């Protein structure tokens, strides 16, 4: 929470207290990790979903510069950006209004309340372009830390295909409406000769538009030069309603940590175990060296605006393009699918 009184107390900035806690933790690691056998010059951040949003803030923050040498950013909420930040003045007035609705007119009054009541009255916070931890928006939120990055999404991550495609005929009708006289060209890359193929193409287009192409565009705005290793996790974890949720938000996590044995009730196969071996090895290598590659692993090239390379982590591990070669201009000429929204498939919920 930012607030005018807090800004006055704190020398011209307020908000981002969670990020300040994270920076304090990183400073502690820098100062103390040698006592635990660690190297303060080899710290890697990793975060998924809201954790990925925290990483984005740490990457743009000049205060966090030098505290880490790599970042693994999984499923950030705003693809193709360096994060979303509310201008400090806007955040301050939002807090004033929220507290006012609870009859609280000053920070002194707020501090006198029980925590549960203050939280109820305070409204939602969020990351703030406070000018200290996060630079003002006039600076474009460029990365202050130029470090190697691994980043990506799951195939069925933060979206649902508009009205679900159920038949090949539906897909071709939809494509014709959105692509016009280029529909036949588009269908060469995203075919729909069967119902199953049409459903897969609909999902693939949404992922390519919503995630892969935006990662390519993001290369030019992040304000950094170190390699970016992009992935798309397409493997469907076995379990209840796996056909409904697909490669859902967070489903890659047990594979990267090689903890399939901690997910009871799922009938894992050799495909799952092999993928866990590969993905966790990429993660370990990246943490150790800033490069995911290693012996016996499929070569993972960094993404560039020219090669548009994405590592597809599926039933097999293979390098693909962010979009099929030749499809870039066709997709740009068509209309996007309507209203992608958040898919419900969180571990411990629908899964």
JOSULZI-V895872 format. One record per pair of residues at least 4 apart in sequence whose ideal C-beta (glycine too) atoms are under 8 Angstrom apart, sorted by sequence separation. I is the first residue (numbers start at 1). J is the second residue. If there is no record, write none. Layout:
BEGIN
I:J / I:J
END
This chain:
BEGIN
2:6 / 3:7 / 4:8 / 5:9 / 6:10 / 10:14 / 16:20 / 17:21 / 18:22 / 19:23 / 20:24 / 21:25 / 22:26 / 23:27 / 24:28 / 25:29 / 26:30 / 27:31 / 28:32 / 29:33 / 32:36 / 34:38 / 38:42 / 39:43 / 47:51 / 48:52 / 49:53 / 50:54 / 51:55 / 52:56 / 53:57 / 54:58 / 55:59 / 56:60 / 57:61 / 61:65 / 64:68 / 86:90 / 87:91 / 88:92 / 89:93 / 90:94 / 91:95 / 92:96 / 93:97 / 94:98 / 95:99 / 96:100 / 97:101 / 98:102 / 100:104 / 105:109 / 106:110 / 107:111 / 108:112 / 109:113 / 113:117 / 114:118 / 115:119 / 116:120 / 117:121 / 118:122 / 130:134 / 131:135 / 135:139 / 137:141 / 153:157 / 160:164 / 161:165 / 166:170 / 167:171 / 168:172 / 169:173 / 170:174 / 171:175 / 172:176 / 173:177 / 174:178 / 175:179 / 176:180 / 179:183 / 182:186 / 183:187 / 184:188 / 185:189 / 186:190 / 187:191 / 193:197 / 194:198 / 195:199 / 196:200 / 197:201 / 198:202 / 199:203 / 200:204 / 201:205 / 202:206 / 203:207 / 204:208 / 205:209 / 206:210 / 207:211 / 208:212 / 209:213 / 210:214 / 211:215 / 212:216 / 213:217 / 214:218 / 215:219 / 217:221 / 218:222 / 238:242 / 241:245 / 242:246 / 247:251 / 252:256 / 253:257 / 254:258 / 259:263 / 268:272 / 269:273 / 270:274 / 271:275 / 272:276 / 273:277 / 274:278 / 275:279 / 276:280 / 277:281 / 278:282 / 279:283 / 280:284 / 281:285 / 282:286 / 283:287 / 284:288 / 285:289 / 286:290 / 293:297 / 303:307 / 304:308 / 312:316 / 313:317 / 314:318 / 321:325 / 323:327 / 326:330 / 327:331 / 328:332 / 329:333 / 330:334 / 345:349 / 346:350 / 347:351 / 1:6 / 2:7 / 7:12 / 9:14 / 33:38 / 34:39 / 38:43 / 46:51 / 47:52 / 59:64 / 76:81 / 78:83 / 86:91 / 99:104 / 100:105 / 104:109 / 113:118 / 128:133 / 129:134 / 131:136 / 153:158 / 165:170 / 178:183 / 187:192 / 192:197 / 193:198 / 207:212 / 208:213 / 209:214 / 237:242 / 247:252 / 254:259 / 255:260 / 263:268 / 268:273 / 286:291 / 292:297 / 303:308 / 304:309 / 312:317 / 323:328 / 344:349 / 345:350 / 346:351 / 7:13 / 33:39 / 34:40 / 47:53 / 58:64 / 78:84 / 99:105 / 104:110 / 128:134 / 129:135 / 135:141 / 165:171 / 179:185 / 191:197 / 192:198 / 236:242 / 245:251 / 254:260 / 260:266 / 285:291 / 286:292 / 293:299 / 301:307 / 303:309 / 311:317 / 312:318 / 344:350 / 345:351 / 7:14 / 33:40 / 47:54 / 76:83 / 77:84 / 111:118 / 127:134 / 129:136 / 134:141 / 135:142 / 176:183 / 179:186 / 191:198 / 236:243 / 285:292 / 293:300 / 302:309 / 303:310 / 311:318 / 312:319 / 6:14 / 47:55 / 86:94 / 110:118 / 113:121 / 129:137 / 175:183 / 254:262 / 260:268 / 285:293 / 292:300 / 301:309 / 311:319 / 312:320 / 323:331 / 6:15 / 29:38 / 31:40 / 46:55 / 58:67 / 104:113 / 135:144 / 165:174 / 192:201 / 219:228 / 254:263 / 283:292 / 285:294 / 310:319 / 311:320 / 30:40 / 33:43 / 45:55 / 58:68 / 99:109 / 191:201 / 192:202 / 236:246 / 237:247 / 282:292 / 309:319 / 310:320 / 3:14 / 29:40 / 99:110 / 110:121 / 172:183 / 175:186 / 190:201 / 236:247 / 237:248 / 282:293 / 300:311 / 309:320 / 310:321 / 2:14 / 59:71 / 110:122 / 129:141 / 175:187 / 190:202 / 235:247 / 260:272 / 282:294 / 285:297 / 309:321 / 310:322 / 1:14 / 2:15 / 30:43 / 45:58 / 58:71 / 215:228 / 234:247 / 260:273 / 281:294 / 298:311 / 308:321 / 309:322 / 1:15 / 29:43 / 104:118 / 190:204 / 233:247 / 237:251 / 307:321 / 308:322 / 102:117 / 172:187 / 175:190 / 190:205 / 215:230 / 236:251 / 282:297 / 308:323 / 1:17 / 55:71 / 235:251 / 260:276 / 281:297 / 26:43 / 55:72 / 56:73 / 104:121 / 175:192 / 237:254 / 255:272 / 55:73 / 102:120 / 103:121 / 212:230 / 233:251 / 258:276 / 282:300 / 301:319 / 102:121 / 233:252 / 258:277 / 278:297 / 298:317 / 300:319 / 303:322 / 56:76 / 101:121 / 102:122 / 172:192 / 212:232 / 235:255 / 255:275 / 278:298 / 297:317 / 298:318 / 299:319 / 52:73 / 55:76 / 171:192 / 211:232 / 255:276 / 298:319 / 52:74 / 60:82 / 99:121 / 101:123 / 233:255 / 254:276 / 258:280 / 45:68 / 51:74 / 52:75 / 53:76 / 59:82 / 60:83 / 98:121 / 99:122 / 256:279 / 257:280 / 43:67 / 44:68 / 52:76 / 53:77 / 59:83 / 98:122 / 99:123 / 168:192 / 239:263 / 255:279 / 256:280 / 43:68 / 44:69 / 45:70 / 46:71 / 47:72 / 49:74 / 52:77 / 53:78 / 56:81 / 98:123 / 168:193 / 207:232 / 240:265 / 255:280 / 43:69 / 44:70 / 45:71 / 46:72 / 47:73 / 48:74 / 49:75 / 56:82 / 57:83 / 97:123 / 168:194 / 172:198 / 237:263 / 239:265 / 257:283 / 42:69 / 44:71 / 45:72 / 47:74 / 48:75 / 49:76 / 50:77 / 56:83 / 95:122 / 165:192 / 168:195 / 171:198 / 239:266 / 252:279 / 256:283 / 41:69 / 44:72 / 46:74 / 49:77 / 57:85 / 95:123 / 167:195 / 170:198 / 171:199 / 174:202 / 238:266 / 94:123 / 166:195 / 168:197 / 237:266 / 238:267 / 282:311 / 53:83 / 95:125 / 168:198 / 171:201 / 238:268 / 53:84 / 167:198 / 171:202 / 238:269 / 22:54 / 26:58 / 165:198 / 166:199 / 91:125 / 165:199 / 238:272 / 279:313 / 19:54 / 23:58 / 91:126 / 164:199 / 237:272 / 278:313 / 18:54 / 22:58 / 165:201 / 235:271 / 30:67 / 91:128 / 165:202 / 235:272 / 19:57 / 23:61 / 26:64 / 29:67 / 164:202 / 275:313 / 19:58 / 91:130 / 275:314 / 278:317 / 23:63 / 27:67 / 86:126 / 88:128 / 235:275 / 275:315 / 16:57 / 23:64 / 26:67 / 86:127 / 87:128 / 88:129 / 161:202 / 19:61 / 22:64 / 26:68 / 84:126 / 85:127 / 86:128 / 87:129 / 88:130 / 161:203 / 275:317 / 84:127 / 85:128 / 86:129 / 88:131 / 203:246 / 23:67 / 83:127 / 85:129 / 271:315 / 161:206 / 233:279 / 156:203 / 159:206 / 88:136 / 155:203 / 159:207 / 85:134 / 87:136 / 87:137 / 157:207 / 159:210 / 85:137 / 155:207 / 158:210 / 153:207 / 157:211 / 85:141 / 229:286 / 83:141 / 153:211 / 255:313 / 82:141 / 152:211 / 81:141 / 82:142 / 82:143 / 252:313 / 152:215 / 227:290 / 229:292 / 151:215 / 226:290 / 227:291 / 63:132 / 57:127 / 63:133 / 229:300 / 61:133 / 15:88 / 61:134 / 62:135 / 229:302 / 230:303 / 14:88 / 53:127 / 60:134 / 61:135 / 71:145 / 79:153 / 228:302 / 229:303 / 13:88 / 60:135 / 76:151 / 149:224 / 227:302 / 228:303 / 15:91 / 57:133 / 71:147 / 73:149 / 57:134 / 68:145 / 70:147 / 71:148 / 72:149 / 73:150 / 74:151 / 75:152 / 146:223 / 147:224 / 149:226 / 151:228 / 155:232 / 14:92 / 69:147 / 70:148 / 71:149 / 72:150 / 73:151 / 74:152 / 75:153 / 146:224 / 148:226 / 149:227 / 150:228 / 151:229 / 152:230 / 153:231 / 154:232 / 155:233 / 232:310 / 234:312 / 235:313 / 65:144 / 66:145 / 68:147 / 69:148 / 70:149 / 71:150 / 72:151 / 74:153 / 75:154 / 142:221 / 143:222 / 144:223 / 145:224 / 146:225 / 147:226 / 148:227 / 149:228 / 150:229 / 151:230 / 152:231 / 153:232 / 154:233 / 155:234 / 230:309 / 231:310 / 232:311 / 234:313 / 235:314 / 64:144 / 65:145 / 70:150 / 71:151 / 142:222 / 143:223 / 146:226 / 148:228 / 149:229 / 150:230 / 151:231 / 152:232 / 153:233 / 154:234 / 230:310 / 231:311 / 232:312 / 233:313 / 234:314 / 235:315 / 7:88 / 60:141 / 64:145 / 77:158 / 140:221 / 142:223 / 143:224 / 148:229 / 150:231 / 152:233 / 230:311 / 231:312 / 232:313 / 233:314 / 234:315 / 60:142 / 62:144 / 75:157 / 142:224 / 229:311 / 231:313 / 60:143 / 61:144 / 75:158 / 140:223 / 2:86 / 59:143 / 60:144 / 219:303 / 7:92 / 59:144 / 219:304 / 220:305 / 2:88 / 59:145 / 219:305 / 58:145 / 216:303 / 4:92 / 59:147 / 215:303 / 232:320 / 2:91 / 3:92 / 156:245 / 216:305 / 1:91 / 2:92 / 156:246 / 157:247 / 155:246 / 156:247 / 157:248 / 158:249 / 3:95 / 4:96 / 155:247 / 156:248 / 157:249 / 216:308 / 230:322 / 2:95 / 3:96 / 154:247 / 156:249 / 1:95 / 154:248 / 249:343 / 251:345 / 253:347 / 154:249 / 215:310 / 248:343 / 3:99 / 154:250 / 212:308 / 249:345 / 250:346 / 251:347 / 154:251 / 248:345 / 249:346 / 250:347 / 9:107 / 154:252 / 212:310 / 245:343 / 248:346 / 52:151 / 245:344 / 246:345 / 248:347 / 245:345 / 251:351 / 5:106 / 6:107 / 244:345 / 5:107 / 248:350 / 248:351 / 3:107 / 245:350 / 216:322 / 244:350 / 245:351 / 215:322 / 19:127 / 213:322 / 241:350 / 15:125 / 23:133 / 212:322 / 213:323 / 241:351 / 16:127 / 212:323 / 240:351 / 15:127 / 16:128 / 239:351 / 15:128 / 20:133 / 14:128 / 16:130 / 19:133 / 208:322 / 237:351 / 15:130 / 19:134 / 208:323 / 213:328 / 14:130 / 13:130 / 16:133 / 13:131 / 15:133 / 16:134 / 213:331 / 12:131 / 13:132 / 208:327 / 12:132 / 13:133 / 1:122 / 209:331 / 2:125 / 208:331 / 1:125 / 2:128 / 205:331 / 209:336 / 2:130 / 209:337 / 210:340 / 79:210 / 206:337 / 79:211 / 150:282 / 205:337 / 80:213 / 150:283 / 80:214 / 189:323 / 206:340 / 79:214 / 80:215 / 189:324 / 202:337 / 79:215 / 82:218 / 150:286 / 80:217 / 81:218 / 189:326 / 190:327 / 80:218 / 148:286 / 189:327 / 79:218 / 82:221 / 81:221 / 82:222 / 80:221 / 82:223 / 186:327 / 189:330 / 148:290 / 150:292 / 147:290 / 148:291 / 186:330 / 185:330 / 186:331 / 182:330 / 186:334 / 179:330 / 182:333 / 182:334 / 179:333 / 180:334 / 179:334 / 178:334 / 179:335 / 178:335 / 152:310 / 177:335 / 178:336 / 152:311 / 178:337 / 59:222 / 75:249 / 75:250 / 162:337 / 163:338 / 161:337 / 162:338 / 162:339 / 74:252 / 162:340 / 74:253 / 161:340 / 160:340 / 159:340 / 160:341 / 158:340 / 159:341 / 160:342 / 159:342 / 160:343 / 158:342 / 159:343 / 158:343 / 157:343 / 156:343 / 156:345 / 49:249 / 49:250 / 48:250 / 48:253 / 72:283 / 72:286 / 70:286 / 70:287 / 70:290 / 69:290 / 46:283 / 44:286 / 44:287 / 42:287 / 42:288
END
